[in-house]
């Protein structure tokens, strides 16, 4: 009876080790695939990736990226408008004698 229990315990341990090895292999393969897809998207943002769910669930990831790009462009345009405004230039002219921290 004791030999049977030892054989069963060894089989369980072997199964557990094989499952852990398979899990590690799958995780490494998934990580590689993620890195490749991210690099491909970063180098070629126009490439069509399959639509994945965004954080909100109802917007595909592509629509979310487009919305964020539009927001960045809007903020960049506002920033440029502020930098070129007369009021900003007057404030910067008045700040010069005091240095950057006043």
ROSE-4610 file (N, C-alpha, C; in Angstrom, 1 decimal, always signed):
// ROSE-4610
residu = [X/X/X/X/X/X/X/X/X/X/X/X/X/X/X/X/X/X/X/X/X/X/X/X/X/X/X/X/X/X/X/X/X/X/X/X/X/X/X/X/X/X/X/X/X/X/X/X/X/X/X/X/X/X/X/X/X/X/X/X/X/X/X/X/X/X/X/X/X/X/X/X/X/X/X/X/X/X/X/X/X/X/X/X/X/X/X/X/X/X/X/X/X/X/X/X/X/X/X/X/X/X/X/X/X/X/X/X/X/X/X/X/X/X/X/X/X/X/X/X/X/X/X/X/X/X/X/X/X/X/X/X/X/X/X/X/X/X/X/X/X/X/X/X/X/X/X/X/X/X/X/X/X/X/X/X/X/X/X/X/X/X/X/X/X/X/X/X/X/X/X/X/X/X/X/X/X/X/X/X/X/X/X/X/X/X/X/X/X/X/X/X/X/X/X/X/X/X/X/X/X/X/X/X/X/X/X/X/X/X/X/X/X/X/X/X/X/X/X/X/X/X/X/X/X/X/X/X/X/X/X/X/X/X/X/X/X/X/X/X/X/X/X/X/X/X/X/X/X/X/X/X/X/X/X/X/X/X/X/X/X/X/X/X/X/X/X/X/X/X/X/X/X/X/X/X/X/X/X/X/X/X/X/X/X/X/X/X/X/X/X/X/X/X/X/X/X/X/X/X/X/X/X/X/X/X]
num = [1/1/1/2/2/2/3/3/3/4/4/4/5/5/5/6/6/6/7/7/7/8/8/8/9/9/9/10/10/10/11/11/11/12/12/12/13/13/13/14/14/14/15/15/15/16/16/16/17/17/17/18/18/18/19/19/19/20/20/20/21/21/21/22/22/22/23/23/23/24/24/24/25/25/25/26/26/26/27/27/27/28/28/28/29/29/29/30/30/30/31/31/31/32/32/32/33/33/33/34/34/34/35/35/35/36/36/36/37/37/37/38/38/38/39/39/39/40/40/40/41/41/41/42/42/42/43/43/43/44/44/44/45/45/45/46/46/46/47/47/47/48/48/48/49/49/49/50/50/50/51/51/51/52/52/52/53/53/53/54/54/54/55/55/55/56/56/56/57/57/57/58/58/58/59/59/59/60/60/60/61/61/61/62/62/62/63/63/63/64/64/64/65/65/65/66/66/66/67/67/67/68/68/68/69/69/69/70/70/70/71/71/71/72/72/72/73/73/73/74/74/74/75/75/75/76/76/76/77/77/77/78/78/78/79/79/79/80/80/80/81/81/81/82/82/82/83/83/83/84/84/84/85/85/85/86/86/86/87/87/87/88/88/88/89/89/89/90/90/90/91/91/91/92/92/92/93/93/93/94/94/94/95/95/95/96/96/96/97/97/97/98/98/98/99/99/99/100/100/100/101/101/101/102/102/102]
x = [+0.8/+0.0/+0.9/+2.0/+2.9/+3.6/+3.9/+4.5/+3.5/+2.2/+1.2/+1.1/+1.1/+1.0/+2.2/+3.4/+4.6/+4.5/+4.0/+3.9/+2.8/+1.8/+0.7/+1.3/+2.0/+2.6/+3.6/+4.4/+5.4/+4.6/+3.5/+2.8/+2.2/+1.7/+1.1/+2.2/+3.4/+4.5/+4.9/+5.0/+5.4/+4.3/+3.1/+2.0/+2.1/+2.3/+2.4/+3.6/+4.7/+5.9/+5.7/+5.0/+4.7/+3.8/+2.8/+1.8/+2.5/+3.4/+4.1/+5.0/+5.7/+6.5/+5.7/+4.5/+3.6/+3.2/+2.8/+2.3/+3.4/+4.7/+5.8/+6.0/+6.0/+6.2/+5.1/+3.8/+2.7/+2.9/+3.2/+3.4/+4.5/+5.6/+6.7/+6.3/+5.6/+5.2/+4.2/+3.3/+2.3/+3.0/+4.0/+4.8/+5.5/+6.1/+6.8/+5.8/+4.6/+3.6/+3.2/+3.0/+2.6/+3.7/+4.9/+6.0/+6.1/+5.9/+5.9/+4.8/+3.6/+2.4/+2.6/+3.1/+3.3/+4.3/+5.4/+6.5/+5.9/+5.2/+4.6/+3.6/+2.8/+1.9/+2.7/+3.7/+4.5/+5.2/+5.8/+6.5/+5.6/+4.4/+3.4/+2.0/+1.7/+0.4/-0.7/-0.5/-1.6/-2.0/-1.2/-1.5/-2.8/-3.5/-4.8/-4.6/-4.8/-4.8/-6.3/-6.5/-7.9/-8.4/-9.7/-10.3/-10.4/-9.8/-9.9/-10.7/-11.3/-12.1/-11.2/-11.7/-11.0/-11.4/-10.9/-11.2/-12.7/-13.4/-14.8/-15.6/-15.1/-15.8/-16.6/-17.2/-18.0/-17.2/-16.0/-15.2/-14.1/-13.9/-12.7/-11.5/-10.4/-9.1/-8.7/-9.0/-8.6/-9.4/-10.6/-11.4/-10.9/-10.4/-9.9/-8.5/-7.7/-6.4/-6.7/-7.7/-8.0/-8.5/-9.4/-9.9/-8.7/-7.8/-6.7/-5.8/-5.6/-4.8/-5.4/-6.7/-7.5/-7.3/-7.4/-7.3/-5.8/-4.8/-3.5/-3.3/-3.8/-3.7/-4.4/-5.6/-6.3/-5.5/-4.9/-4.1/-2.9/-2.3/-1.1/-1.4/-2.6/-3.0/-3.3/-3.9/-4.1/-2.8/-1.8/-0.5/+0.2/+0.1/+0.7/+0.0/-1.3/-2.0/-1.6/-1.5/-1.0/+0.4/+1.3/+2.7/+2.8/+1.9/+2.0/+1.1/+0.4/-0.5/+0.3/-0.3/+0.4/+0.5/-0.6/-0.6/+0.6/+0.7/+1.8/+3.2/+3.4/+4.6/+4.9/+3.9/+4.0/+4.4/+3.8/+4.1/+5.6/+6.0/+7.4/+8.4/+8.0/+8.9/+9.0/+7.9/+7.9/+8.7/+8.7/+9.4/+10.9/+11.4/+12.8/+13.7/+13.4/+14.3/+14.3/+13.3/+13.2/+13.7/+14.0/+14.4/+13.3/+13.5/+12.5/+11.6/+12.2/+11.5/+11.2/+10.0/+9.6/+8.4]
y = [-1.2/+0.0/+1.3/+1.2/+2.3/+2.6/+1.6/+1.8/+2.5/+2.1/+2.7/+4.2/+4.5/+5.9/+6.7/+6.1/+6.8/+7.0/+6.0/+6.2/+7.2/+7.3/+8.3/+9.7/+9.8/+11.1/+11.6/+10.7/+11.0/+11.4/+10.7/+11.1/+12.5/+12.8/+14.1/+15.2/+14.9/+15.9/+16.1/+15.0/+15.1/+15.9/+15.6/+16.4/+17.8/+18.1/+19.5/+20.2/+19.6/+20.1/+20.4/+19.4/+19.6/+20.7/+20.9/+22.0/+23.3/+23.4/+24.6/+25.0/+24.0/+24.2/+24.7/+24.1/+24.5/+25.9/+26.2/+27.6/+28.6/+28.3/+29.3/+29.4/+28.4/+28.4/+29.3/+29.1/+29.9/+31.4/+31.6/+33.0/+33.7/+33.0/+33.6/+33.9/+32.9/+33.1/+34.3/+34.4/+35.5/+36.8/+36.9/+38.1/+38.5/+37.5/+37.8/+38.4/+37.8/+38.2/+39.7/+40.0/+41.3/+42.3/+42.0/+42.9/+43.2/+42.1/+42.3/+43.1/+42.9/+43.7/+45.1/+45.4/+46.7/+47.4/+46.8/+47.4/+47.7/+46.8/+47.0/+48.2/+48.3/+49.4/+50.7/+50.7/+51.9/+52.4/+51.5/+51.9/+52.2/+51.6/+51.9/+52.0/+53.2/+53.4/+53.3/+53.4/+53.3/+51.8/+50.9/+49.5/+49.1/+48.3/+47.8/+46.6/+46.9/+45.8/+45.3/+44.1/+43.7/+44.6/+45.0/+45.8/+45.1/+45.6/+45.0/+45.9/+45.4/+46.3/+47.2/+48.5/+49.5/+49.3/+50.2/+50.1/+50.3/+51.1/+51.3/+50.2/+49.3/+48.2/+48.4/+49.6/+49.9/+50.5/+51.1/+51.7/+50.7/+50.5/+49.7/+50.4/+49.7/+50.4/+51.4/+51.2/+52.1/+53.4/+53.4/+54.6/+55.4/+54.6/+55.3/+56.0/+55.3/+55.9/+57.2/+57.1/+58.3/+59.4/+59.1/+60.1/+60.8/+60.0/+60.5/+61.4/+60.9/+61.8/+63.1/+63.1/+64.3/+65.2/+64.7/+65.4/+66.0/+65.3/+65.8/+66.9/+66.7/+67.8/+69.1/+68.9/+70.1/+70.8/+70.0/+70.6/+71.3/+70.7/+71.3/+72.6/+72.6/+73.9/+75.0/+74.6/+75.6/+76.1/+75.2/+75.5/+76.5/+76.3/+77.2/+78.5/+78.5/+79.8/+80.6/+79.9/+80.6/+81.2/+80.4/+80.9/+82.1/+82.2/+83.2/+84.4/+84.3/+85.4/+86.6/+87.8/+89.0/+89.0/+88.5/+88.5/+87.6/+86.5/+85.6/+86.2/+86.8/+87.4/+88.6/+89.3/+90.4/+89.9/+88.8/+88.2/+87.7/+87.1/+86.6/+87.7/+88.8/+90.0/+90.6/+90.6/+91.1/+90.2/+88.9/+87.9/+87.9/+88.3/+88.2/+88.8/+90.0/+90.5/+89.6/+88.9/+88.1/+86.6/+86.2/+84.8/+83.9/+82.6/+81.6/+81.4/+81.4/+81.1/+82.4/+82.9/+84.1/+84.0]
z = [+0.0/+0.0/+0.0/+0.7/+0.8/-0.5/-1.3/-2.6/-3.5/-3.4/-4.3/-4.0/-2.7/-2.3/-2.8/-2.7/-3.2/-4.7/-5.4/-6.9/-7.2/-6.5/-6.7/-6.4/-5.3/-5.0/-6.1/-6.6/-7.6/-8.9/-9.2/-10.4/-10.3/-9.1/-8.8/-9.0/-8.4/-8.5/-9.9/-10.7/-12.1/-12.9/-12.6/-13.3/-12.9/-11.7/-11.2/-11.9/-12.0/-12.6/-14.1/-14.8/-16.2/-16.4/-15.6/-15.7/-15.5/-14.5/-14.3/-15.4/-16.0/-17.2/-18.4/-18.6/-19.7/-19.4/-18.2/-17.8/-18.1/-17.7/-17.9/-19.4/-20.2/-21.6/-22.3/-21.9/-22.5/-22.1/-20.8/-20.4/-21.2/-21.4/-22.1/-23.6/-24.2/-25.5/-25.6/-24.7/-24.7/-24.5/-23.6/-23.4/-24.7/-25.4/-26.6/-27.7/-27.8/-28.7/-28.4/-27.1/-26.7/-27.1/-26.8/-27.1/-28.6/-29.4/-30.9/-31.4/-30.8/-31.3/-30.8/-29.6/-29.1/-30.0/-30.3/-31.1/-32.5/-33.1/-34.4/-34.4/-33.3/-33.2/-33.0/-32.2/-31.9/-33.2/-34.0/-35.2/-36.3/-36.4/-37.5/-36.9/-36.3/-35.7/-36.6/-37.9/-38.9/-39.2/-38.7/-39.0/-38.3/-39.0/-38.4/-37.5/-36.3/-35.3/-35.1/-34.7/-34.4/-33.3/-33.4/-32.4/-31.1/-30.1/-28.7/-27.9/-26.9/-26.0/-25.2/-25.1/-24.3/-22.9/-22.0/-20.6/-20.4/-21.2/-21.0/-21.5/-22.4/-22.8/-24.1/-24.3/-25.4/-26.6/-26.3/-27.4/-27.7/-29.0/-29.4/-29.1/-29.0/-28.6/-29.7/-31.0/-32.0/-31.9/-31.5/-31.3/-30.0/-29.0/-27.9/-28.2/-29.0/-29.4/-30.2/-31.1/-32.0/-31.1/-30.1/-29.2/-28.4/-27.9/-27.2/-28.0/-29.3/-30.2/-30.5/-30.6/-30.9/-29.6/-28.5/-27.2/-27.1/-27.5/-27.4/-28.4/-29.6/-30.6/-30.2/-29.5/-29.0/-27.9/-27.0/-26.0/-26.5/-27.5/-28.2/-28.8/-29.5/-30.1/-29.1/-28.0/-26.9/-26.3/-26.1/-25.6/-26.5/-27.8/-28.8/-28.8/-28.6/-28.6/-27.4/-26.2/-25.0/-25.2/-25.7/-25.9/-26.8/-27.8/-28.7/-28.4/-27.3/-26.9/-26.4/-26.5/-26.0/-24.5/-23.9/-22.4/-21.9/-22.4/-22.0/-22.2/-23.4/-23.7/-22.8/-22.4/-21.4/-20.1/-19.6/-18.3/-18.3/-19.4/-19.5/-19.5/-20.2/-20.2/-18.8/-18.0/-16.6/-15.7/-16.0/-15.1/-15.3/-16.4/-16.7/-15.6/-15.0/-14.0/-12.7/-12.5/-11.2/-11.4/-12.6/-12.9/-13.0/-13.0/-13.2/-12.0/-10.8/-9.6/-8.9/-8.8/-8.1/-7.3]
